[in-house]
Amino acid sequence: MFRAKILVFNNLRGLHSLFFGKQARGSPRHHQMIPERACTRGSCVLRNRNKSSHPLWTSPMSVPGGTQQSPINIQWRDSVYDPHLKPLKISYDPSCCLHVWNTGYLFQVEFDDSTNGSGISGGPLDNHYKLKQFHFHWGEMNDWGSEHTVDNQAYPAELHLVHWNSAKYQNYKEAVMGESGLAVIGVFLKLGAEHEELQKLVDVLPEIKHKDMRAVFDRFDPLCLLPSCQDYWTYAGSLTTPPLTESVTWIIKKKPIEVGHNQLAEFRRLLFSALGEEEKKMVNNFRPLQPLMNRTVWSSFQA
């Protein structure tokens, strides 16, 4: 079994390198496949969404022995209230923000994790987790884009703030491969008013239009991207990009944040392709839903 898992990891690591290079790394609609039937507006949206998947997911991706893959559909009524789940303790230092870069699959804002300046604890976490980076996933239109869904409903985009367990591991790379190594806060984005603080990031995106482009982006506090409501769901899961390791404690915020139509449009102007290559718009960079299997989704609030 151990040798099989090593082989799987090596294969997925190769896939990771193929898509990411040498460096690490609206209106809601149904997010799942549906049977063929008369084409209503909803079913047509679904078919178009699934036909538009990123090449990374055009063939079924499975992890032999994997039982905790992400993303998932969260069934509100099936989540289990845990009165011991307290609000997260969040402390982000804007001076730790370094730069933003186009990975060829998404854009990500990276942080200096050499100190304890930015991190989270509390809630479902037993240790302190340092902030490593945050990134987004989004669709080509406002009918889909989020990786997780709630009661089979998707949002136009989803924010992930990625943290690693600094009490248990020496660095981020070790944490990615280890048990309880990562904690990711997920935040849904819905169409609404322009997000004033997000606009600071949106204004920099033209500088990283192509794959591997990087721009200085400092003095940014990601706390501004979190909803004021502290309610959340949590479950044991995985990374949603290769190597897909099952090392993640997911913390999905119940309430979305609002962003403007023009702000999402700027996301969609980015490219998967490098300068000089055929242009491929950066859209639909989300992984398909994975089975819940025998996991429990816990909630910090009563339904």
C-alpha positions in Angstrom: 0.0 0.0 0.0 2.8 2.4 0.9 4.6 1.7 -2.4 1.4 2.3 -4.3 0.9 5.7 -2.6 4.4 6.7 -3.5 3.8 5.8 -7.1 0.6 7.8 -7.2 2.4 10.8 -5.6 5.1 10.6 -8.2 2.6 10.5 -11.1 0.7 13.4 -9.7 3.8 15.4 -9.0 4.7 15.0 -12.7 1.2 16.3 -13.6 1.8 19.2 -11.2 5.0 20.1 -13.0 3.4 19.9 -16.4 0.7 22.5 -15.5 2.5 24.6 -12.9 6.2 24.6 -14.0 9.0 24.0 -11.6 7.7 26.4 -8.9 5.2 25.2 -6.3 2.6 25.7 -7.6 -24.0 36.2 -9.7 -26.4 33.9 -9.8 -25.6 30.5 -8.3 -26.3 27.5 -10.5 -26.1 23.7 -10.1 -22.4 22.5 -10.2 -22.9 18.8 -11.0 -23.4 16.7 -14.1 -27.1 16.0 -15.1 -28.7 13.4 -17.3 -29.6 14.2 -20.9 -33.0 15.8 -21.1 -34.8 18.7 -22.7 -32.5 21.7 -22.5 -33.8 24.1 -20.0 -31.8 27.2 -19.2 -30.4 25.5 -16.0 -29.4 22.3 -17.8 -27.8 24.1 -20.7 -25.7 26.1 -18.3 -24.6 22.9 -16.6 -23.7 21.2 -19.9 -21.7 24.3 -21.1 -19.9 24.4 -17.7 -18.8 20.8 -17.8 -17.7 21.0 -21.5 -15.5 23.9 -20.6 -13.3 22.2 -18.0 -9.7 23.0 -17.8 -7.4 20.4 -19.5 -6.2 19.4 -16.1 -9.6 17.8 -15.5 -10.6 16.5 -18.9 -10.0 12.9 -17.8 -11.2 11.5 -14.5 -8.7 12.2 -11.7 -8.6 9.6 -9.0 -6.3 8.9 -6.2 -6.1 5.2 -5.3 -6.9 4.8 -1.7 -8.0 8.4 -1.5 -11.0 8.9 0.7 -10.8 12.7 1.6 -10.6 14.5 -1.7 -11.8 18.1 -2.3 -13.8 20.0 -3.3 -17.2 18.7 -2.2 -20.8 19.7 -2.2 -21.8 20.8 1.3 -25.3 19.7 2.2 -26.5 22.3 4.7 -29.0 20.1 6.4 -26.6 17.2 6.6 -23.8 19.2 8.3 -23.4 18.5 12.0 -23.4 21.4 14.5 -20.4 21.2 16.9 -20.9 23.6 19.9 -17.1 23.3 20.6 -16.2 25.0 17.3 -15.3 28.6 18.3 -14.5 31.5 15.9 -11.1 31.4 14.3 -8.3 33.5 15.7 -6.9 35.4 12.7 -3.9 37.7 12.7 -2.5 38.9 9.3 0.5 41.3 9.0 0.2 43.4 5.8 4.0 43.8 5.8 4.4 40.0 5.1 2.7 40.4 1.7 5.3 40.1 -1.0 4.1 39.7 -4.6 1.4 38.3 -7.0 2.2 36.0 -9.8 0.5 34.1 -12.6 1.1 30.4 -12.1 -0.4 29.4 -15.4 -3.5 28.0 -13.7 -4.5 30.9 -11.4 -3.0 34.0 -9.8 -1.7 33.9 -6.3 -0.5 36.4 -3.7 2.4 35.1 -1.7 3.5 36.0 1.9 6.7 35.8 3.9 6.2 32.9 6.3 9.5 33.1 8.0 7.9 34.6 11.1 4.6 34.2 12.9 3.3 37.5 11.7 0.5 36.1 9.6 -1.5 33.1 10.7 -4.6 31.5 12.2 -5.4 29.3 15.2 -8.5 28.2 17.1 -11.7 26.9 15.6 -11.1 23.3 14.5 -7.3 23.8 14.6 -5.1 22.5 17.4 -2.0 24.5 16.3 -0.9 27.7 14.8 -0.9 27.8 11.0 1.1 30.4 9.0 -0.3 32.1 6.0 1.6 31.0 2.8 -0.5 32.4 0.0 -4.0 33.1 -1.2 -5.6 32.6 -4.6 -8.9 32.4 -6.4 -10.9 30.1 -8.7 -13.5 31.4 -11.1 -15.6 30.6 -14.1 -15.9 32.0 -17.6 -19.3 33.4 -16.7 -21.1 34.2 -13.5 -23.2 31.0 -13.4 -20.3 29.0 -12.0 -16.7 29.2 -10.8 -16.5 28.2 -7.2 -14.9 24.9 -6.3 -17.1 24.0 -3.4 -20.9 24.2 -3.6 -23.6 24.5 -1.0 -26.8 22.4 -1.6 -25.5 22.0 -5.2 -25.3 25.7 -5.8 -22.2 27.4 -7.1 -20.9 30.9 -6.9 -19.0 32.9 -9.6 -15.7 32.5 -7.7 -14.0 31.2 -4.6 -11.1 32.5 -2.5 -8.6 30.2 -0.8 -6.3 31.4 1.9 -3.7 28.6 2.4 -1.9 28.2 5.8 0.5 25.5 7.0 1.0 23.9 10.4 4.2 25.5 11.8 4.0 23.7 15.1 4.2 20.3 13.5 6.4 20.9 10.3 9.5 22.8 9.4 8.3 24.3 6.2 5.4 24.5 3.8 6.6 21.7 1.5 6.7 19.3 4.5 3.3 20.3 5.6 1.8 19.7 2.2 2.7 16.0 2.5 1.8 15.6 6.2 -1.2 14.8 8.3 -3.0 18.0 9.4 -0.4 19.9 7.5 -2.6 22.6 5.9 -5.6 24.7 6.8 -7.4 26.5 4.0 -10.1 29.1 4.5 -12.6 29.2 1.6 -14.7 32.2 0.9 -17.4 32.4 -1.8 -17.6 35.5 -4.0 -21.0 36.7 -5.3 -21.9 39.6 -7.6 -22.8 42.8 -5.9 -21.1 46.1 -5.0 -17.5 46.7 -6.0 -15.1 45.5 -3.3 -12.9 48.5 -2.5 -10.0 46.6 -1.0 -10.0 43.9 -3.6 -9.7 46.6 -6.2 -6.1 47.2 -5.1 -5.3 43.7 -6.3 -7.4 43.9 -9.4 -5.4 47.0 -10.5 -2.2 45.0 -10.5 -3.5 42.1 -12.6 -2.7 43.6 -16.0 1.0 43.4 -15.0 0.7 39.6 -14.7 -1.5 38.8 -17.7 0.7 35.9 -19.0 2.0 32.8 -17.3 5.0 33.2 -15.0 4.7 37.0 -14.8 5.2 38.4 -11.3 4.6 41.8 -9.8 5.4 43.4 -6.5 2.3 43.5 -4.3 2.9 44.6 -0.7 1.2 46.1 2.3 -2.0 44.2 1.7 -4.1 42.8 4.6 -6.2 39.7 3.4 -8.4 40.1 6.5 -10.4 42.6 4.3 -11.4 39.7 2.1 -13.2 37.8 4.9 -16.9 38.2 5.6 -17.8 39.8 8.9 -19.9 36.7 9.8 -17.8 34.2 11.6 -19.9 31.1 10.9 -18.2 28.3 8.9 -18.3 24.7 7.9 -15.2 22.5 8.4 -14.2 19.1 7.1 -11.1 16.9 6.4 -10.0 17.2 2.7 -7.3 17.6 0.1 -5.6 20.1 -2.1 -7.7 20.8 -5.2 -4.6 20.9 -7.5 -1.8 18.3 -7.8 -0.4 16.7 -5.7 -4.0 16.5 -4.3 -2.6 15.4 -0.9 -5.2 14.8 1.8 -3.5 17.1 4.3 -6.1 19.9 4.5 -8.5 21.1 7.2 -11.0 23.0 5.2 -12.8 26.0 6.8 -15.6 27.2 4.5 -17.2 30.5 5.4 -21.0 30.4 5.4 -21.4 34.0 4.1 -20.0 35.2 0.8 -18.4 38.5 0.1 -19.6 40.8 -2.7 -17.4 41.8 -5.7 -18.3 43.8 -8.7 -18.9 42.6 -12.3 -16.0 44.5 -13.6 -13.7 43.1 -11.0 -14.5 39.5 -12.0 -14.1 40.6 -15.7 -10.5 41.5 -14.8 -9.9 38.0 -13.5 -11.0 36.6 -16.9 -8.6 38.8 -18.8 -5.7 36.8 -17.5 -4.2 34.1 -19.6 -3.1 30.5 -19.0 -0.5 30.9 -21.7 3.0 32.4 -21.5 4.0 35.4 -23.6 4.5 34.4 -27.2 2.2 31.4 -26.9 -1.3 31.1 -28.3 -3.6 33.0 -26.0 -5.8 30.9 -23.7 -8.1 32.8 -21.4 -7.8 31.9 -17.7 -11.3 30.7 -16.8 -12.9 27.6 -15.4 -9.9 26.9 -13.2 -11.8 24.7 -10.7 -11.6 21.0 -9.9 -14.8 18.9 -10.3 -16.7 18.0 -7.2 -15.4 14.9 -5.3 -17.5 12.3 -3.4 -18.0 13.0 0.3 -17.7 9.3 1.1 -17.8 8.7 4.9 -16.8 12.1 6.0 -18.7 14.5 8.3 -19.0 18.2 7.5 -19.2 20.1 10.8 -20.7 23.5 11.3 -19.9 26.2 13.9 -23.5 27.3 13.8 -27.0 25.7 14.1 -28.9 25.4 10.9 
